[in-house]
Amino acid sequence: MKTKSLGRYIVADLDICHGEPTFRGTRILVADVLDQIANGMDWEAIIEEWRGKLTRDAIAEAIRLAREALITHSTEFMAETADS
């Protein structure tokens, strides 16, 4: 499958940004927006920086998916830490 929907607002498409998760209809990487949030950037400022191509709902979905991935893969993270 070339395109995978990861949520209502987020997709992974092999033809867009090498298959990295992006916000649907854009080339905005989810990882870039999560970095902005992690650095303390206000959601409204993020939306403005991306010229309104994102919504609060899209950002919230990115955070929910990141949380789910962390919970789902936390045992893998623990195993990597133990091996270090």
Secondary structure, 3 states (H helix, E strand, C coil): CCEEECCCCEEEECCCHHHCCEECCCCCEHHHHHHHHHCCCCHHHHHHHCCCCCCHHHHHHHHHHHHHHHHHHHHHHHHHHHHC
